[in-house]
Amino acid sequence: MPPALPLPLPQRPTTRNLGPLLRLLAFMRPYRGRVLLAALALIVAAAAVLAFGQVIREVVDYGLKTGSETALNRSLLLFLGVVLAMAAAILMRSYLLAWIGERVIADVRTAVFSQVLGLDVGFFETTRTGEVISRLTSDTTLLQTVVGSTLAMALRAALIVLGGLLMLALTSPHLTGLVLLGVPIVVLPLWLIGYRLRRLARASQDRIADVGAYVDEVMHAIRTVQSFCHEAIDRARYRERVEAAFETARRRAALSAALSAIATALTFGAIGAVLWVGGREVLAGRLSGGELSAFLFYAVLVASSVGSLSELVGELLRGAGASERLMELLATPTLIRAPADPRPLPAPVRGQIDFVDMGFAYPAHPDLPVLKALNVAIAPGAKVALVGPSGAGKTTLFQLLLRFYDPQQGAIRFDGVDLRDLDPQRLRGQIAVVPQDPVIFGADAWENIRYGLEGVPDEAVRRAADAAHAREFLDRLPNGFDTFLGERGVRLSGGQRQRIAIARAILRDPALLLLDEATSALDAESERLVQLALEELMKGRTSIVIAHRLATVRKVDRILVLEAGRVVADGTHEALMGEGGLYARLAALQFRDQAGDQV
């Protein structure tokens, strides 16, 4: 029985809490020296910006008002010194924060990918692969921008707001009260519009994700698309998604333009009000021209920084959502793990398999057992075929032997050791699988045959290819074994892919071989070559074959007939045919179909 369909996870960050960003502190801890230097540079840069107000006051009140060239030169030298200090601090801050952002996100990516590789197969059967890829790519990219840029901008804006308010109060407490009264009038509309803008930005990202997901689906099924003349329909559907993305982006652009216009009008309106009130203070002699200039400078700084914060908080929330999604993956437990003290397999490994009163149901459907009370012993070196209708549990047995899942009842023993007492890596190192649809990676033949066995010499790879009858076609490729085989092996025929998979298994030299009828979809010549390779591979090792063609089972030592999760018959081909049960009916149907095909 197949597992449940993949369940969609949240497609975009939606958290309203900045707390998840704090979880990144653990990744920053190894680089705390650089973080402290970046924080120091950030403070110096913010202080330099605030110092410009006092420089302006100095220039106006002492450089210009006194008419002294010496005082003016001194004021301008002070201005130049502040500029140089600010430039140096910005240089250090920008480089260090960019470095920290790239380094931390590289570490997060590595940690998340390592965690994902260790998760059990059940996780991937209930989670969309595209969602995991999205978290590893788009979420980490977003988080990199937040850590390396947005967070620093937000901290800088917050420092300037606090420092600016302090300098405003020191310069003119009366005008400061006026500014504070006007802040809500400026900030509230910007916050409300910014909130709607953030919602549209998320919607725009969702529409773009829809476009990408559709492209991915169509490109991976391009042969089917063209075979069924589906191009016109796909063009129309793609256009619909692109237009939806454009319309959302248009609305976002219109609102963004309105936000900029309103922010400019409100900010300069507020500055005009301060200038009017401040001008009256200067005329009354209660404020100097330099103090008014400095006050206006700080007011502009505070207003612009508050506006920036209203925008940056939205980006920080998105970054917090991305962080939350990544930390969810890091915190996901794996159901299949090595025990604290794993038992070793007896040496030499013989490949004896025992199913002891075993029962199993997929975690997604715990109330629907797939295998029930299974008791089977397979001797070392035996060749056993699994036969039965679809859904009988044949593939599930393979997944249990590889310990992708653990049975809920009973046990599976490998050379007398319960699989749950073994390290999964050591167990799988003694097993080789040749699936019906083999996986060929986008690499050359060396890497594909040597897969999982780094360091094996080339001559051993050649011998394995020769035993699998793969060397004859690999040597004819343009660059021989160095030839790139194409994504998913698209440059190879079905029979050639099978023989590379068999060579991979031969090189592994396993104690247990699992074959999912590797010849069922091949032409006669390819089937002959693959069958020869399989016979070579099966020599001297325990082999379990899922048999789709009953002709295959004539060469095995024993046949297990499964139906509805139970072994309903066990014996040789001749014995089972004589019993006249399910096996005999399946054989009669297949032989009749073969006879019809020949006619």
N, C-alpha and C positions, 0 to 999 in steps of 0.2 A: 504494500500500500504506500502511495507517495506521501511525503510530508506535506504540511500545510503550505499554501501559497505564501510567498514573501509578503511581509507586512510593511507598509510604508512607514518610515520614521519622519519626524518633523523635518521639513525641507529647508527651513530658514530659521535663524536665531529669533526667538520671540521673548527672551527674558527681559524683565524690567529691573533687574537687580545687577549691580556691578560686581557683586561678590565673587562670581566665578573667575574674574580676572585675577583675584588674589591667589588662585591656585597656581598661577604661573610663577609665583615667588619661589616655589620649589625648584623650578628650572633655572631661575636667575641666581640661586644661591652659589653655584660654583663660580659665578662671575661677579661676585659682590664688589670686588675692588673696582671694576670698570663701572658698575652701577653707581657707586659712591662718587666716582670722578664725574660721571655724566650728571648726577644730581647737583654736584658742586658747580659744574659749568652752567647748568640750567639756572641756578640761583644767581650766579654772577651775571649772566646775560639779562635776566629779569631786573636785577638791581641796576645794571647799566642803562636799561631803557628808562627806568624810573628816575635815574640821575639826570636824564636829559631835561626834566622839568626844572631842576635847580640850575642847570647850565643856562637854560633860557632866561631864567630869572636873573642870573649873574650878568648875562650879556645885556639885557634890557636895563636893569637898575644901575649897573656899575660900568658897563662898557659903553652904552649909548647915552644914558642920561647924564653921566658926568662929563662926557665929551673928552675923556682921557684916552689917548691912543694906547698907552701902556695898559690901562685897565681892560680895554677892548682886546688887545693882544693876549693878555692873561686869560680872559674869558674864552677866547677862541682856542687857545692851547688846552684849556680844560676840556672844551668840547671835543677836540681831537683826541685827547687822552681817553675820554669816555668811549668814543667811537672805536678806538683800537682795542680797548678792553672788551667791548661788546663783540667785536669781530672775532677776537681770539676765543672768547667763550662760546660763541655760536659755532665756530669751526670744531672745537672739541666736543660740544654737545651733539652736533649733527652727526659727526663720525661715530662717536661712542654709542649713541642711541641706535643708529642704523646697524652698527656691528652687533649690539645686544639683541636687537629685533631679529636679525638674520640668524644669529647663533641660537637663540632660544627657540625659534620656530623650527630650525633644523633639528634641534634636540627633541622637540615635541613630535615632529613628523617621524623621526626615527623610533621614538618610544611607542607611538600609536601604531606604526606599521609592525613593529616587533610584537606588540600585544595582539594585533589582528591575526598575525600568522599563527599565534598560539591558541586562538579560540577554536572551540570544537566545531565540527561540521554542522551541527544542529543550529548554531548561531546564523550561519550563512543560508540555511534553508528557511529561516524565518525573517531574514533581513535582506533588503535589496542590496545587491552588490554595488549598484550605482550610488546608493546613499553612503556606503562606506568610502567609495572613491571620492565623493563630494566632500566628505569630512577631511579626507587626507589632502585634498587639493584646494578647493575654494575656501573652506573654513580656515585652513592654515595660512592661506594667502591673505585673507581678511585679517586674521590675528596678527600676522607679520606687520601689516600696515598700522594696526592699532598700537602694537608694542613699540615699533620703530619710529612712529610719527605722531599718531593721534594722541596717544597718552602723554607724550612730551608737550604737545601743543596745549592740551587741556591743563596740565600742571603749570605751564608757563602762563596761560590765561588766568588761572586761579591765583597764582603768585602776584600777577600784575593787578588784578582786581583788589586783593587784600592790601598790597603795597600802595596802590593808587588811592584807595580810600583813606589810608593812614596819612599819605602826603596831602590829600585834599583837606583833611581835618586840621593838619598842622598849618596849612597855608591860609585857610579861611573857614572856620567852623560854621559861620552863617551860610555861606554858599554851599558848603557840604550838605547841610540839612536840606537845602533846595534840591540838590542833585539826588539825594536819597529819596525824596518825595517823588521825583520824576522817574526814577528807575523802573517801578512797576508799569508806568504808562508806556515806556519804551520796550521793556522786556516781555510783558504779557502777550501782546500781539505777535511778537517774533516767536515766542514759545509755541503758541497755538498753531501758527502757520508752519513752524518747524516740525511740529508733531505730525500734521497732515503730510508734510513733505517726506518724513521718515517712513510713514505708512506706504506712500506711493513708491518710495525707493525700494522697499521690500517687495512690493507687488511687481515692480519692474524687474527685479532680480528673479522672481518666481517665473515671470513670463520668458525671460532669457533662458532660464533653466529648462522650461518646457521645450523651447526651440532646440537646445542642446540634446535633451533626452530623445526627441523625435529623430534628430539627425543620427544619433548613436544607434537607435533601433533600426532605422532604414539602412544605414551603411553596413551593419552586421548581417542584414538579410538581403543584400543587394541582388544575389542570384535569384532568390524567391521573388523579389519585387519585379525583376525583369522577366522572369519565367511566366508570371501571371499578368504581365502587361499592366502593372499597377502604378506606373510612373505618373500618369496624369492625376490620379487620385492623390498620390503622395505630394506632388507639386502643389495641388490645391490645399491640402491639409497643412503643408509647411507654410504656404503663403498666409493662411489664416493665423497660424501661430506667430509669424513674423509681424503681421499687421496688429495683432493683439499686443505684442511687445512694443511696437512703435506707438500705439495709442496711449499705453501706460507711460512710456517715456515722454511723449508730448505733454501729457498732463503734468508730469513731474517737472518738465522744463518750464511750463507756464507758471506753475506755483513757485518754482525756484526764482524765476525772474521777478514775480510779484514780491517775494520775500526780500530780494535784494533792493527793489525800489522802495518798499515800505521801510526797511531797515535804514536805508540812506536818508529818507525823509525824516523819520523820527529822530535819528541820531543828530543830524544837522539842525533839526528844529530844537532839540534839547540844548545843543551847543549855543544856538542863537539866543535862547532864553537865558542861559547862564551868562552869555556875553552882555546882554542887555542889563541884567541885574548887576553884574560885575562892573560894567562901565559906570553905572550910577555910583557904585562904591568907590571907584577911582576918582570920579568927579567930586565926591564928598570928602575925599582925603582919607578914607578908612582903608584903602587898599592901593598898593603901588602898581604901576604898569607891569613890572616884572612879576609881581605876585599874581596878577590877573592872567598874564601869559602862561605862567606855570600852572595855574589852576585850570585854564582851558586845556592845556596839554594833558593833565591828569584826567580831566573829565572825558576827553576823547578816548584816552587809553582805557579807562574803566568801562565806558559805554561799548567800545568795540570789543573788549575782552569778554564782557557779559554776553554780547551777541554771539561771539565765537563759541563760548561755553554752551549756549543753547543748542548750537549745531553739533558741537563735538560730543555732547552727552549722547546724542542719537548714535553716533559712530561707536562710542564706547559701549553702548548697550548691545549693538550688533556684535562687537568684539567679544563681549561677555557671553552672548549667546553661542558664538563660535567656540569659545573656550569651554562652555558647558557641554556642548556636543562632543568635543574631543575628550574631555575628562570622563564623559559617560563611557566612551570606548575604552579608555584606560582602566576604568573601574569595572568593566564587564567581566564577570568571572567565567572561567572555562570549566565546563562540566567534566572534561576528560583531561586529567593531569597525572603526572607520575606520582606514585606514593612517596611518602617521606623516606622510606627505606626500601627501594625497589629490589625485588628478587632477581638474580641472574638466571638466564636459561641454562639448562645443563649443557655441558660440552661433551661431544660435539652436538650441535643442534640437529634433531632428527626430523622434525616436522609432523609430530603426532598431534592430532586435533580431537578434542572431546567436547561435545555439547552435552551438558549434564542438566536434565530437567529444565531447559532454558525457555524462558518466555520473554517476549519483547513487544513494546508498543512505542511508536514515535512520540517524543515529548509533546508534540503539538496535538496529538490525539491519544492521550493516555488511556482512554476508555475503549480504544479499538485495537486489540492485540493483533500484531502481524505474524508473530511466531508463538506457538503454544506447546509447552511441555515437550521440547525437542530433546531427544536422547539419541545421539549418534556418535560413534567412535570411528575415526579414520586413521588407519595405520600409517606409519612412516613410509614414504615412497609410493603410496597408493594413488591411483588415478580414478577420481570419482566425478561423475557427472550429476548435475542438478537439473531435473526436468520437471516441468509443470506449467500450468496456465499462467498468464499475466496476473500479478498480484499475489502469487503463491508464497513469496518471501525469499526468492532466490537471490536477488540483488541485496536484500537486507542482510542476508547471511554474510555476504562479502563485506559489507560495511561494518558489521559486528566483528568479523575476524580482523579487520584493520583497526579496530577499536575507535571508530568514529563515534560510536555509541557504546554504552554499557547496557547489558540486559537488566531488566527489572527483577527477573526471577532466574534462579539457577546460576550457571556459570559456563564459561568457555575456557578450556584449558589448552595450552600450547606446551607440548612436552611435559605435561603434568602440572604446569604452573598456571594459575588463574590469571587471565589477561589483566585484571585489575591490579595485580601485584607486580606487573611489569612496567618498566619505563616505555611509554608508547613509541619513543624514537627507536629503542632497541628492538622492540617487537616488529615495527614496520621495516626495520633494516633487514629482517629475515623473510620478508614477503615481497613478491613482485606481482604487479597487476598488468595484464594486457587487456584493455577494455575493447568493446566493440567499436567505439569511435575514439581512437587514440589521440592524445594531445601532443601536438608538435609545436614547439616554441619557435618564435621568430629569431632563429639563430642558425648556425651551420650544423652539419651532421655530427661533428665532434661533440659539441655541447649537448645536442639532443640525445645522443646515445650515452654520453657520460653523465647525464643528468643525475644529480644527487651523489655522485662519486668523484668529487674533485681530486685531481692528482693521479688518476689512473693513466698509465702511459698510452700513447697513441697506438702502439702495436696491439695492446689488449682490446682497444676499441675496434681496430680492424678485424681482429679475430672474431669478436662478437658479431660484427656486421657480416662477416663471411659465413658464420654459423647460421645467421638469420636470412641468408640469401639476399642480403641488402647491398653487399659490396659491388655486385655486378652493375646495378644502376647508379650507385653513388659515384663510382669511378668514371661513369660516362657524363656526369654533370660538368658544367663548364669549368669549375674550379675543384672538382672532386669533392672530398669531404669538407673542404673549406667553403663550399657554395652555400649562400644564404637560402634557406628552404622556404622563405616567405612566411607571412603572418598566418599562424595556425596550419602551416604546411600546405598552403594553397598551390605550391608549385609541384606537389607530388600527387600521384594517384592514390586511391584508397588502399590498394595492395602495398604500395611503397610505404605509406604511413604505417601500416600494420607491421611491416618487416622492420622498420626502425624501432617501433615499440617493442618488438620481440628482441631485437638486438640490445635494447636498453635492459630488458629483463635478463637476458643471458649474461650480460656484463655484471649484473647485480649478484648473480649466482645465489638465488634465494633457497631457503629450505622449503618454503611454501609458495606455490604458484597459483594465482587466481586468474582464470581465463573467462572472459565474457564473450563466448563464441565469436572468435575473431575472423571467421570466414563467411559469415552469413550474408554479407552484402557485396561479395566480390565475384568477379567473372571467373570462368573456369581456370584460366592460366594463372591468375593471381591467387586463386584459392589453392591450387596445387603447390605453388611456391610457399605460400604462407603455411600450409599444412605440413610441408616438409620442415620448415623452420620451427613450428610448434612441436613436432615430434622430437626434434633435437633438444628443444628447450625442456621438455617434460621428462627427459631421461634422468633417472636417479633422484627425483625429488617429488614430494607430495604435491599433487595437482588436483585442483577442484575446478571443474568446467561448468559454466552455465550453458547448456546445450539448447540451441534453437533448432538445429538440424539433427534429427534423430540418427542420421547416418554417422554423425560424429561419435555417438555413444557406443558404437560397436567396438571401438578401440580402447575403451576404458575398462577398468577392473570391476567397477561397481556403479550402479545407478541409484540415486535417491529421487523418488517421485514425491514432489510437494504439492499439496492442495490445501488452500485456506490456512496456511501456517503450520501444517502438520506433515510429517513424513507418512505417506499412505502406502508406500511400497519401497522395497529395498532389495536389489538383486542385479543379476546380469541381464543383458538384453534378451537372451533366449528364455530365461526363467520368467521375466516379467511379461513377455509376449504370451507365454503359456498360461499365465494367471488370468489373462483376459480382463484386467482392470483398467484404470485410467491410462496407464502407459500404453496399453494395447490400443485403446481408442485414439490417443494422440498419434501413435504411429500409423494407424490405418488412415486417419485423416490426412496426414502429411504425405504418405505414399500415394494416396489417391490424387492429391493436388499435384504431385510431381508427375504422375502419369498424365494428368490433364494438360500440364504444361508441355509435355513431350508431344502430345497430339497437336 
